[in-house]
Amino acid sequence: MDTSKIDPRIYALYDQYCHSSMKRREFLKRASTIAVIGGTGLAMAEALLPNYAAAQTISFTDPRIKATYETYKSPGGNSGEMRGYLVQPAGDGPFPAVLVVHENRGLNPYIEDVARRAAVAGFLAFAPDGLWPAGGYPGNDDDGKVLQAGLDRGKIHVDMLNGAKFLKSHPLSNGKLGATGFCFGGGVVNYLAVEMGADLNAGVPFYGRQPADADVARIKAPLLAHYAEEDPRVNAGIEGFDAALKANGVSHEIHVYPGTNHGFHNNSTPRYNEAAAKLAWERTTAFFTANLAG
Protein backbone atom coordinates (compact mmCIF):
# COMPACT_ATOMS: atom_id res chain seq x y z
CA MET A 1 0.00 0.00 0.00
CA ASP A 2 1.20 3.52 -0.83
CA THR A 3 2.30 4.94 2.53
CA SER A 4 0.92 8.35 1.59
CA LYS A 5 -2.58 6.82 1.63
CA ILE A 6 -2.38 5.46 5.18
CA ASP A 7 -4.31 7.64 7.58
CA PRO A 8 -2.12 9.30 10.27
CA ARG A 9 -4.49 7.94 12.93
CA ILE A 10 -3.64 4.40 11.82
CA TYR A 11 0.06 5.20 12.09
CA ALA A 12 -0.52 6.56 15.60
CA LEU A 13 -2.47 3.45 16.58
CA TYR A 14 0.27 1.22 15.16
CA ASP A 15 2.89 3.10 17.19
CA GLN A 16 0.77 2.51 20.29
CA TYR A 17 0.43 -1.18 19.39
CA CYS A 18 4.20 -1.56 18.94
CA HIS A 19 5.06 0.10 22.23
CA SER A 20 2.40 -1.30 24.54
CA SER A 21 0.88 -4.63 25.55
CA MET A 22 -1.86 -4.26 22.93
CA LYS A 23 -2.48 -7.51 21.05
CA ARG A 24 -2.64 -7.71 17.28
CA ARG A 25 -6.33 -8.61 17.37
CA GLU A 26 -7.08 -5.50 19.45
CA PHE A 27 -4.98 -3.32 17.12
CA LEU A 28 -6.89 -4.54 14.07
CA LYS A 29 -10.23 -4.23 15.87
CA ARG A 30 -9.57 -0.62 16.83
CA ALA A 31 -8.31 0.23 13.35
CA SER A 32 -11.45 -1.18 11.77
CA THR A 33 -13.56 1.39 13.66
CA ILE A 34 -11.65 4.37 12.24
CA ALA A 35 -13.39 5.96 9.26
CA VAL A 36 -10.78 6.72 6.61
CA ILE A 37 -10.66 8.01 3.03
CA GLY A 38 -9.31 5.80 0.26
CA GLY A 39 -9.85 2.39 1.83
CA THR A 40 -10.63 0.94 5.23
CA GLY A 41 -8.91 1.32 8.57
CA LEU A 42 -8.53 -2.45 8.78
CA ALA A 43 -6.78 -2.71 5.41
CA MET A 44 -4.41 0.11 6.34
CA ALA A 45 -3.62 -1.53 9.66
CA GLU A 46 -2.97 -4.91 8.05
CA ALA A 47 -0.61 -3.23 5.58
CA LEU A 48 1.52 -1.95 8.46
CA LEU A 49 2.24 -5.43 9.81
CA PRO A 50 5.75 -6.63 8.92
CA ASN A 51 6.54 -8.83 5.92
CA TYR A 52 10.05 -10.11 6.63
CA ALA A 53 10.24 -12.45 3.64
CA ALA A 54 9.99 -9.47 1.30
CA ALA A 55 12.40 -7.34 3.32
CA GLN A 56 15.60 -9.38 3.06
CA THR A 57 18.31 -7.46 1.21
CA ILE A 58 21.37 -9.63 1.96
CA SER A 59 21.08 -13.43 1.92
CA PHE A 60 22.59 -15.34 4.84
CA THR A 61 24.47 -17.34 2.21
CA ASP A 62 25.92 -14.26 0.50
CA PRO A 63 29.59 -15.03 -0.37
CA ARG A 64 30.67 -11.60 0.90
CA ILE A 65 29.92 -12.58 4.50
CA LYS A 66 29.98 -15.42 7.00
CA ALA A 67 27.17 -15.56 9.58
CA THR A 68 27.03 -17.66 12.75
CA TYR A 69 25.25 -17.65 16.09
CA GLU A 70 27.56 -17.14 19.06
CA THR A 71 27.04 -17.27 22.83
CA TYR A 72 28.70 -15.03 25.40
CA LYS A 73 28.76 -14.65 29.16
CA SER A 74 26.59 -11.88 30.59
CA PRO A 75 27.08 -11.43 34.35
CA GLY A 76 24.38 -9.26 35.87
CA GLY A 77 22.00 -9.86 32.98
CA ASN A 78 18.75 -11.78 32.79
CA SER A 79 20.28 -15.26 32.67
CA GLY A 80 24.06 -14.98 32.76
CA GLU A 81 24.50 -16.23 29.21
CA MET A 82 23.39 -14.71 25.92
CA ARG A 83 23.33 -15.52 22.24
CA GLY A 84 23.69 -13.26 19.23
CA TYR A 85 24.13 -13.20 15.47
CA LEU A 86 27.73 -12.63 14.40
CA VAL A 87 28.41 -11.63 10.78
CA GLN A 88 31.94 -11.14 9.50
CA PRO A 89 33.03 -9.77 6.14
CA ALA A 90 34.94 -11.99 3.74
CA GLY A 91 38.65 -11.90 4.52
CA ASP A 92 40.91 -12.47 7.49
CA GLY A 93 40.38 -9.24 9.42
CA PRO A 94 40.71 -7.73 11.86
CA PHE A 95 37.67 -5.58 11.18
CA PRO A 96 36.10 -2.53 12.81
CA ALA A 97 33.20 -3.79 14.93
CA VAL A 98 29.56 -2.67 15.06
CA LEU A 99 26.95 -3.82 17.58
CA VAL A 100 23.41 -3.90 16.14
CA VAL A 101 20.62 -3.60 18.73
CA HIS A 102 17.06 -4.68 18.00
CA GLU A 103 13.72 -3.03 18.69
CA ASN A 104 11.45 -4.06 21.57
CA ARG A 105 10.67 -7.50 20.14
CA GLY A 106 13.93 -9.39 19.93
CA LEU A 107 16.28 -10.45 17.16
CA ASN A 108 13.88 -10.57 14.24
CA PRO A 109 14.79 -11.10 10.56
CA TYR A 110 15.00 -7.35 9.85
CA ILE A 111 17.70 -6.86 12.50
CA GLU A 112 19.63 -9.88 11.24
CA ASP A 113 19.51 -8.35 7.78
CA VAL A 114 20.85 -5.06 9.15
CA ALA A 115 23.77 -6.98 10.67
CA ARG A 116 24.47 -8.54 7.27
CA ARG A 117 24.30 -5.09 5.65
CA ALA A 118 26.89 -3.84 8.15
CA ALA A 119 29.17 -6.80 7.35
CA VAL A 120 28.87 -6.19 3.60
CA ALA A 121 29.97 -2.61 4.36
CA GLY A 122 33.14 -4.00 5.96
CA PHE A 123 32.27 -4.24 9.65
CA LEU A 124 32.30 -7.18 12.03
CA ALA A 125 28.64 -7.04 13.10
CA PHE A 126 27.05 -8.60 16.16
CA ALA A 127 23.34 -8.49 17.01
CA PRO A 128 22.51 -9.88 20.47
CA ASP A 129 19.07 -11.37 21.08
CA GLY A 130 17.73 -9.76 24.24
CA LEU A 131 15.08 -12.49 24.40
CA TRP A 132 17.58 -15.34 24.69
CA PRO A 133 16.94 -15.70 28.46
CA ALA A 134 13.25 -16.25 27.59
CA GLY A 135 13.98 -18.79 24.86
CA GLY A 136 14.99 -16.39 22.09
CA TYR A 137 13.04 -14.54 19.43
CA PRO A 138 9.83 -16.60 19.07
CA GLY A 139 9.38 -16.20 15.33
CA ASN A 140 6.86 -13.37 15.41
CA ASP A 141 6.91 -9.82 16.74
CA ASP A 142 3.63 -10.05 18.65
CA ASP A 143 4.94 -12.72 21.00
CA GLY A 144 8.39 -11.13 20.90
CA LYS A 145 7.28 -7.85 22.41
CA VAL A 146 5.37 -9.71 25.14
CA LEU A 147 8.49 -11.73 26.00
CA GLN A 148 10.68 -8.62 26.06
CA ALA A 149 8.21 -6.76 28.27
CA GLY A 150 8.39 -9.67 30.71
CA LEU A 151 12.15 -9.37 31.15
CA ASP A 152 13.92 -6.93 33.43
CA ARG A 153 14.66 -3.92 31.19
CA GLY A 154 17.73 -2.89 33.16
CA LYS A 155 19.16 -6.37 32.86
CA ILE A 156 18.51 -6.36 29.10
CA HIS A 157 20.66 -3.24 29.01
CA VAL A 158 23.37 -5.11 30.90
CA ASP A 159 23.07 -8.01 28.44
CA MET A 160 23.63 -5.56 25.58
CA LEU A 161 26.55 -3.96 27.39
CA ASN A 162 28.15 -7.37 27.81
CA GLY A 163 27.49 -8.05 24.13
CA ALA A 164 29.34 -4.85 23.27
CA LYS A 165 32.30 -5.90 25.39
CA PHE A 166 32.26 -9.37 23.81
CA LEU A 167 32.36 -7.85 20.34
CA LYS A 168 35.03 -5.26 21.13
CA SER A 169 37.39 -7.97 22.42
CA HIS A 170 36.57 -10.51 19.70
CA PRO A 171 39.66 -11.89 17.89
CA LEU A 172 38.32 -10.57 14.58
CA SER A 173 37.78 -7.05 15.96
CA ASN A 174 40.34 -4.29 15.50
CA GLY A 175 39.41 -3.02 18.97
CA LYS A 176 37.31 -0.11 17.70
CA LEU A 177 33.62 -0.41 18.55
CA GLY A 178 30.55 1.27 17.14
CA ALA A 179 26.90 0.67 18.02
CA THR A 180 23.66 1.26 16.18
CA GLY A 181 20.11 0.40 17.17
CA PHE A 182 16.48 1.08 16.39
CA CYS A 183 13.73 2.36 18.70
CA PHE A 184 14.46 0.44 21.93
CA GLY A 185 17.85 -0.31 20.39
CA GLY A 186 18.44 3.36 19.74
CA GLY A 187 17.91 4.02 23.42
CA VAL A 188 20.36 1.22 24.19
CA VAL A 189 22.98 2.90 22.00
CA ASN A 190 22.61 6.06 24.09
CA TYR A 191 22.85 3.94 27.26
CA LEU A 192 26.04 2.32 25.98
CA ALA A 193 27.49 5.74 25.17
CA VAL A 194 26.92 6.75 28.79
CA GLU A 195 28.11 3.51 30.37
CA MET A 196 31.11 2.79 28.17
CA GLY A 197 32.58 6.26 27.91
CA ALA A 198 35.71 6.19 25.76
CA ASP A 199 35.38 2.41 25.24
CA LEU A 200 32.65 3.15 22.68
CA ASN A 201 34.14 4.79 19.61
CA ALA A 202 30.95 5.77 17.75
CA GLY A 203 27.20 5.59 18.33
CA VAL A 204 24.33 5.81 15.83
CA PRO A 205 20.88 5.67 17.47
CA PHE A 206 17.81 5.54 15.23
CA TYR A 207 14.79 7.22 16.88
CA GLY A 208 16.06 6.22 20.30
CA ARG A 209 15.14 7.43 23.74
CA GLN A 210 17.59 10.04 24.95
CA PRO A 211 19.58 9.68 28.21
CA ALA A 212 19.05 11.97 31.18
CA ASP A 213 20.78 15.33 30.79
CA ALA A 214 22.93 14.63 33.84
CA ASP A 215 24.30 11.48 32.22
CA VAL A 216 25.38 13.15 28.99
CA ALA A 217 28.61 14.34 30.62
CA ARG A 218 29.76 10.71 30.67
CA ILE A 219 29.50 10.35 26.88
CA LYS A 220 32.83 10.39 25.05
CA ALA A 221 31.89 8.76 21.75
CA PRO A 222 30.83 10.87 18.77
CA LEU A 223 27.13 10.38 18.03
CA LEU A 224 25.06 10.44 14.85
CA ALA A 225 21.35 10.47 15.75
CA HIS A 226 18.55 9.80 13.25
CA TYR A 227 14.93 10.79 13.92
CA ALA A 228 11.63 10.66 12.03
CA GLU A 229 9.73 13.91 11.58
CA GLU A 230 6.36 12.38 12.52
CA ASP A 231 7.42 10.90 15.87
CA PRO A 232 6.35 13.26 18.68
CA ARG A 233 6.82 10.67 21.44
CA VAL A 234 10.56 10.36 20.80
CA ASN A 235 11.20 13.79 19.35
CA ALA A 236 10.13 15.55 22.53
CA GLY A 237 13.61 14.85 23.88
CA ILE A 238 15.69 16.04 20.91
CA GLU A 239 16.09 19.69 21.89
CA GLY A 240 17.25 18.92 25.43
CA PHE A 241 19.59 16.16 24.22
CA ASP A 242 21.17 18.46 21.65
CA ALA A 243 21.69 21.18 24.25
CA ALA A 244 23.24 18.75 26.75
CA LEU A 245 25.58 17.31 24.12
CA LYS A 246 26.71 20.82 23.15
CA ALA A 247 27.16 21.86 26.76
CA ASN A 248 29.41 18.85 27.38
CA GLY A 249 31.42 19.19 24.19
CA VAL A 250 30.26 15.88 22.71
CA SER A 251 30.80 15.66 18.96
CA HIS A 252 27.43 14.90 17.41
CA GLU A 253 25.11 15.21 14.44
CA ILE A 254 21.32 15.11 14.59
CA HIS A 255 19.20 14.51 11.51
CA VAL A 256 15.41 14.67 11.37
CA TYR A 257 14.08 13.17 8.14
CA PRO A 258 11.11 15.08 6.64
CA GLY A 259 7.90 13.21 5.97
CA THR A 260 8.97 10.06 7.82
CA ASN A 261 7.39 8.00 10.57
CA HIS A 262 8.96 6.15 13.49
CA GLY A 263 10.57 3.04 12.05
CA PHE A 264 11.32 4.54 8.65
CA HIS A 265 14.48 2.45 8.27
CA ASN A 266 12.58 -0.83 8.69
CA ASN A 267 11.84 -2.05 5.17
CA SER A 268 9.44 -4.76 6.32
CA THR A 269 6.46 -2.39 6.73
CA PRO A 270 4.97 0.62 4.86
CA ARG A 271 6.52 2.91 7.48
CA TYR A 272 9.67 2.37 5.44
CA ASN A 273 10.83 5.45 3.57
CA GLU A 274 13.33 4.33 0.94
CA ALA A 275 14.99 7.69 0.32
CA ALA A 276 15.38 8.52 4.01
CA ALA A 277 16.49 5.00 4.93
CA LYS A 278 19.11 4.96 2.19
CA LEU A 279 20.47 8.36 3.18
CA ALA A 280 20.53 7.48 6.88
CA TRP A 281 22.37 4.22 6.20
CA GLU A 282 24.91 5.92 3.93
CA ARG A 283 25.55 8.46 6.67
CA THR A 284 25.81 5.65 9.22
CA THR A 285 28.38 3.58 7.34
CA ALA A 286 30.43 6.68 6.49
CA PHE A 287 30.36 7.73 10.15
CA PHE A 288 31.53 4.31 11.31
CA THR A 289 34.23 4.21 8.66
CA ALA A 290 35.55 7.58 9.80
CA ASN A 291 35.54 6.72 13.51
CA LEU A 292 36.43 3.03 13.59
CA ALA A 293 39.50 2.84 11.37
CA GLY A 294 42.30 0.75 12.81
Secondary structure, DSSP 8 states (H G I E B T S, - for coil): --GGGS-HHHHHHHHHHHTSS--HHHHHHHHHTS--SSS-HHHHHHHHS--STTT--S-TT-TTEEEEEEEEEETTSSSEEEEEEEEEESSS--EEEEEEE--TT-S-HHHHHHHHHHHHTT-EEEEE-TTGGGTS--SSHHHHHHHHHTS-HHHHHHHHHHHHHHHHTSTTEEEEEEEEEETHHHHHHHHHHHHHGGG--EEEEES-----GGGGGG--S-EEEEEEEE-HHHHTTHHHHHHHHHHTT--EEEEEEEEEETTTT-TTSTT--HHHHHHHHHHHHHHHHHHS--
